[in-house]
Amino acid sequence: MPYRKPKIEKVFYSIGEVADMFQVNTSLIRFWENEFDILKPKKNKKGNRLFTPEDIENIKIIYHLVRERGLTLKGAKQKLKDNKEDTINKYELVDRLKDIRQMLLDMRDHMD
């Protein structure tokens, strides 16, 4: 799974930290910010983007739709526009199932 959860929850994350979490370039995060209106990072006086945990959750959904499910940007935007709640629920279910799968694999490896 490409998303790397940070060890310590912070109030704000820099664009570099967010890019590292998803193993993508910062330019992709900036591009998605312009393309998806659900991404609204705050900016400090210098203009640096500051992402909240909510922003990161939204990036997870975008990442899932575009990178994992292979939707086009237009398709991902439409999916979020038509039924954002259902899209989020399906993503959360898939995410939980991945966690359970990993836990089971870890248990199997530990038993060997």
C-alpha positions as CSV (number, residue, x, y, z in Angstrom):
1,M,0.0,0.0,0.0
2,P,1.6,3.3,-1.1
3,Y,0.2,5.4,1.7
4,R,2.6,5.6,4.7
5,K,0.8,6.8,7.8
6,P,2.9,9.3,9.8
7,K,4.1,8.1,13.2
8,I,2.8,11.2,15.0
9,E,-0.4,13.0,14.1
10,K,0.2,16.7,13.5
11,V,-2.2,19.6,13.0
12,F,-0.5,20.5,9.7
13,Y,1.7,18.7,7.2
14,S,3.9,20.3,4.6
15,I,3.5,19.4,1.0
16,G,6.8,17.5,1.1
17,E,5.5,15.4,4.0
18,V,2.3,14.7,2.2
19,A,4.1,13.7,-1.0
20,D,6.3,11.3,1.0
21,M,3.2,9.7,2.5
22,F,1.9,8.9,-0.9
23,Q,5.3,8.4,-2.6
24,V,4.5,11.0,-5.3
25,N,6.0,14.2,-6.4
26,T,4.9,17.5,-4.8
27,S,3.9,18.7,-8.2
28,L,1.2,16.0,-8.3
29,I,-0.2,17.2,-5.0
30,R,-0.3,20.8,-6.3
31,F,-1.9,19.6,-9.5
32,W,-4.6,17.7,-7.6
33,E,-5.1,20.7,-5.4
34,N,-6.0,22.7,-8.6
35,E,-8.1,19.9,-10.0
36,F,-10.2,18.8,-7.0
37,D,-12.1,21.4,-5.0
38,I,-12.2,19.1,-2.0
39,L,-8.5,19.9,-1.4
40,K,-8.1,23.3,0.2
41,P,-4.8,23.4,2.1
42,K,-4.1,26.5,4.2
43,K,-1.2,28.7,3.2
44,N,1.1,30.5,5.6
45,K,2.5,34.0,5.1
46,K,5.2,32.6,2.8
47,G,2.6,30.8,0.7
48,N,3.7,27.3,1.8
49,R,0.8,24.8,1.8
50,L,-0.3,23.4,5.1
51,F,-2.3,20.2,4.9
52,T,-4.7,19.1,7.6
53,P,-5.5,15.5,8.5
54,E,-8.8,16.1,6.7
55,D,-6.9,17.1,3.5
56,I,-4.8,14.0,3.8
57,E,-8.0,11.9,4.0
58,N,-9.3,13.6,0.8
59,I,-5.9,12.9,-0.9
60,K,-6.3,9.2,0.0
61,I,-9.6,9.1,-1.7
62,I,-8.3,10.9,-4.8
63,Y,-5.3,8.6,-4.8
64,H,-7.5,5.6,-4.6
65,L,-9.8,6.7,-7.4
66,V,-7.0,7.8,-9.8
67,R,-4.0,5.6,-9.0
68,E,-5.6,2.4,-7.6
69,R,-8.9,2.2,-9.5
70,G,-7.5,3.9,-12.7
71,L,-10.2,6.5,-13.1
72,T,-9.4,9.6,-15.2
73,L,-9.4,12.9,-13.5
74,K,-12.7,13.7,-15.1
75,G,-14.1,10.3,-13.9
76,A,-12.8,10.8,-10.3
77,K,-14.2,14.4,-10.2
78,Q,-17.6,13.1,-11.4
79,K,-17.6,10.2,-8.9
80,L,-16.9,12.7,-6.0
81,K,-19.5,15.1,-7.4
82,D,-22.3,12.5,-7.9
83,N,-22.0,10.7,-4.6
84,K,-19.1,11.7,-2.5
85,E,-20.5,9.9,0.6
86,D,-20.8,6.6,-1.1
87,T,-17.3,6.9,-2.7
88,I,-15.8,7.7,0.8
89,N,-17.7,4.7,2.3
90,K,-16.4,2.3,-0.4
91,Y,-12.9,3.6,0.0
92,E,-13.0,3.2,3.8
93,L,-14.3,-0.4,3.4
94,V,-11.5,-1.3,0.9
95,D,-9.0,0.3,3.2
96,R,-10.2,-1.7,6.2
97,L,-10.1,-4.9,4.2
98,K,-6.5,-4.2,3.2
99,D,-5.6,-3.7,6.9
100,I,-7.3,-7.0,7.8
101,R,-5.5,-8.7,5.0
102,Q,-2.2,-7.3,6.1
103,M,-2.9,-8.4,9.7
104,L,-3.7,-11.9,8.6
105,L,-0.5,-12.1,6.5
106,D,1.5,-10.8,9.5
107,M,-0.1,-13.5,11.6
108,R,0.7,-16.2,9.1
109,D,4.3,-15.1,8.8
110,H,4.6,-15.0,12.6
111,M,3.4,-18.6,12.8
112,D,6.0,-19.9,10.4
